[in-house]
């Protein structure tokens, strides 16, 4: 019918331990130092990922080969976009050229401001 005092004490102690763990987890989650550390780790991971995409991974690309019934033509065509991405991935000169091209295209699309026009006139 009822629980013994030892069972009640054990249940109370388990509840306290569980509550203590939850409060510690909440405190750790909202701690300003831990928030900053998590953001710093996330930013570092993003920078590392971007660097690997532009400069290529440190270990180099791994190639896989397979032969289809048609002598590999199908697999070559299917892997062409991925192959092009991998070749461009480790080439910082290509990444710089693409960035320069995007900048030129953006400059051609957007008109200059009045202060820029006056600065050009004074330089002429």
PyMOL commands that set and color helices and strands:
alter all, ss='L'
color gray80, all
select helices_A, chain A and resi 5-30+32-55+73-78+80-89+92-109+114-123
alter helices_A, ss='H'
color red, helices_A
deselect
rebuild
show_as cartoon
